[in-house]
Amino acid sequence: MKFGILGAGGIARTMATTINRMPVVTRKVIASRDAARAEAFRKEFSFDAAYGSYEEMLADPEIDLVYIAVPHSHHYKWTLAALEAGKHVLCEKAFAVNEWKARDMIACARRKHLLLAEAIWTRYMPYRRIVTDLIASGEIGEITTVTANLGYPIDMNERIIRPELAGGALLDLSVYTLNFASMFLGNDIARINASCVMTDTGVDGQDSIFIEYRDGRMAHLFSTIYAQPTRTGYIYGRDGFIEVHNINNPDVIRLWKIADRTPVLQEEIFVPEKITGYEYEVLACEKAIRSGAIECPEMPHSETIEIMRQMDEIRRQFGLVFPGIE
Ligand SMILES: NC(=O)c1ccc[n+]([C@@H]2O[C@H](COP(=O)([O-])OP(=O)(O)OC[C@H]3O[C@@H](n4cnc5c(N)ncnc54)[C@H](OP(=O)(O)O)[C@@H]3O)[C@@H](O)[C@H]2O)c1
């Protein structure tokens, strides 16, 4: 698979490290708005070509998949441009700034019959099957509740604090807690109650999200751009609970049983050895492209739209708009 990275920022570097260790990726190119930055990146990661503009890279016929690695505000424009140029696309999370833009992007992929996948890496990881199997084993009994938190002190990062780049905790961090709840509780939601603490730049700095499901289960999620909390997710049942550390890049899963009101560690499962964790979404894309699919079963378009719909509702409750890009 011939792979093009659009944007030479932080996550582009992690992706470059990853694909450099994946034999399935046979050609690698980078595009930056700055030709010198692109060339320095090419040299550092021994890529095959560097482009000083995104347009130039999209005109390269020797690219199968374009990885959109720019701020949230720019996912829409560059995903559409890559699809129009005839490329398959893996677009970073949060997929878009709102539901209608996500729908537009997906409609374009359908029209062009090209793969469009959301790079929400946790959906593609083996840990998901480990947790699903533990739930199915019945060890913790009927599930009642999910909690999850995620945060990093990243309030000095322009991409995170600028409303015009669609910054804020929701699109950067709560997107993971929402995906965690969605993976293990589904999306049959009765109501969402969300509130946030705003930054002085006008985005959400800390989020508190409560979700009630129609069957009476609930999720309680929080995220923050000011601190690093435990990053743990818990799935609680009547007879015990499953602990996932860390929900952003899981390393260990613990099964706890309750005996006389005391949690007893039953099993501790370490996830399989990985390159960085990004390889799973790349492999899913390669498989989908090979089979002529336009979406990945790990994160189908319907789920991407569902998460965008939830985030739109949460932002409505926050009273948060992204000026000029909605
Ligand atoms: N999956 C994960 O674990 C994970 C982790 C971190 C980030 N992400 C996602 O990856 C995406 C990029 O995040 P990042 O941390 O890599 O961001 P970043 O380093 O701040 O920026 C990425 C690149 O975007 C390009 N860019 C294009 N238009 C821009 C503009 N108007 N302002 C600033 N930069 C612009 C720049 O590349 P050039 O100047 O080279 O063109 C910049 O280096 C986001 O969607 C983020 O949520 C995912």
The ligand as an SDF file (V2000), in Angstrom:
LIG
                    3D

 48 52  0  0  0  0  0  0  0  0999 V2000
   -4.9170    9.1110   17.4740 N   0  0  0  0  0  0  0  0  0  0  0  0
   -4.2320    9.7990   18.3840 C   0  0  0  0  0  0  0  0  0  0  0  0
   -3.7880    9.2650   19.3810 O   0  0  0  0  0  0  0  0  0  0  0  0
   -3.9740   11.2370   18.1680 C   0  0  0  0  0  0  0  0  0  0  0  0
   -3.0320   11.8840   18.9490 C   0  0  0  0  0  0  0  0  0  0  0  0
   -2.7760   13.2260   18.6880 C   0  0  0  0  0  0  0  0  0  0  0  0
   -3.4850   13.8740   17.7020 C   0  0  0  0  0  0  0  0  0  0  0  0
   -4.4300   13.2190   16.9750 N   0  0  0  0  0  0  0  0  0  0  0  0
   -5.2020   13.8950   15.9430 C   0  0  0  0  0  0  0  0  0  0  0  0
   -4.3370   14.1630   14.8320 O   0  0  0  0  0  0  0  0  0  0  0  0
   -4.6750   15.4190   14.2540 C   0  0  0  0  0  0  0  0  0  0  0  0
   -3.4500   16.3140   14.2580 C   0  0  0  0  0  0  0  0  0  0  0  0
   -2.9910   16.4510   15.5830 O   0  0  0  0  0  0  0  0  0  0  0  0
   -1.4590   16.8540   15.9090 P   0  0  0  0  0  0  0  0  0  0  0  0
   -1.3140   16.7520   17.3720 O   0  0  0  0  0  0  0  0  0  0  0  0
   -0.5340   16.1120   15.0210 O   0  0  0  0  0  0  0  0  0  0  0  0
   -1.5320   18.3850   15.5180 O   0  0  0  0  0  0  0  0  0  0  0  0
   -0.3710   19.4470   15.3000 P   0  0  0  0  0  0  0  0  0  0  0  0
    0.9620   18.8110   15.4460 O   0  0  0  0  0  0  0  0  0  0  0  0
   -0.6810   20.6410   16.1130 O   0  0  0  0  0  0  0  0  0  0  0  0
   -0.6420   19.8890   13.7820 O   0  0  0  0  0  0  0  0  0  0  0  0
   -0.6260   18.9770   12.7280 C   0  0  0  0  0  0  0  0  0  0  0  0
   -0.2350   19.6720   11.4380 C   0  0  0  0  0  0  0  0  0  0  0  0
   -1.3820   20.2150   10.8160 O   0  0  0  0  0  0  0  0  0  0  0  0
   -0.9240   21.0920    9.7970 C   0  0  0  0  0  0  0  0  0  0  0  0
   -1.8290   22.2230    9.6580 N   0  0  0  0  0  0  0  0  0  0  0  0
   -2.6110   22.4620    8.5700 C   0  0  0  0  0  0  0  0  0  0  0  0
   -3.3380   23.5560    8.7220 N   0  0  0  0  0  0  0  0  0  0  0  0
   -3.0300   24.0510    9.9200 C   0  0  0  0  0  0  0  0  0  0  0  0
   -3.4500   25.2110   10.6250 C   0  0  0  0  0  0  0  0  0  0  0  0
   -4.3380   26.0860   10.1260 N   0  0  0  0  0  0  0  0  0  0  0  0
   -2.9350   25.4170   11.8440 N   0  0  0  0  0  0  0  0  0  0  0  0
   -2.0460   24.5610   12.3590 C   0  0  0  0  0  0  0  0  0  0  0  0
   -1.6230   23.4340   11.7300 N   0  0  0  0  0  0  0  0  0  0  0  0
   -2.0880   23.2040   10.5120 C   0  0  0  0  0  0  0  0  0  0  0  0
    0.5040   21.4500   10.1610 C   0  0  0  0  0  0  0  0  0  0  0  0
    1.3330   20.7390    9.2640 O   0  0  0  0  0  0  0  0  0  0  0  0
    2.2700   21.4260    8.1530 P   0  0  0  0  0  0  0  0  0  0  0  0
    2.6370   22.7910    8.6980 O   0  0  0  0  0  0  0  0  0  0  0  0
    3.3850   20.4770    8.0720 O   0  0  0  0  0  0  0  0  0  0  0  0
    1.4820   21.5240    6.9170 O   0  0  0  0  0  0  0  0  0  0  0  0
    0.6670   20.8640   11.5370 C   0  0  0  0  0  0  0  0  0  0  0  0
    1.9740   20.4960   11.8310 O   0  0  0  0  0  0  0  0  0  0  0  0
   -5.8590   15.9540   15.0720 C   0  0  0  0  0  0  0  0  0  0  0  0
   -7.0380   15.5650   14.4440 O   0  0  0  0  0  0  0  0  0  0  0  0
   -5.7290   15.2370   16.4040 C   0  0  0  0  0  0  0  0  0  0  0  0
   -6.9400   15.0840   17.1140 O   0  0  0  0  0  0  0  0  0  0  0  0
   -4.6550   11.9070   17.1810 C   0  0  0  0  0  0  0  0  0  0  0  0
  1  2  1  0
  2  3  2  0
  2  4  1  0
  4  5  1  0
  4 48  2  0
  5  6  2  0
  6  7  1  0
  7  8  2  0
  8  9  1  0
  8 48  1  0
  9 10  1  0
  9 46  1  0
 10 11  1  0
 11 12  1  0
 11 44  1  0
 12 13  1  0
 13 14  1  0
 14 15  2  0
 14 16  1  0
 14 17  1  0
 17 18  1  0
 18 19  2  0
 18 20  1  0
 18 21  1  0
 21 22  1  0
 22 23  1  0
 23 24  1  0
 23 42  1  0
 24 25  1  0
 25 26  1  0
 25 36  1  0
 26 27  1  0
 26 35  1  0
 27 28  2  0
 28 29  1  0
 29 30  1  0
 29 35  2  0
 30 31  1  0
 30 32  2  0
 32 33  1  0
 33 34  2  0
 34 35  1  0
 36 37  1  0
 36 42  1  0
 37 38  1  0
 38 39  2  0
 38 40  1  0
 38 41  1  0
 42 43  1  0
 44 45  1  0
 44 46  1  0
 46 47  1  0
M  CHG  2   8   1  16  -1
M  END
$$$$
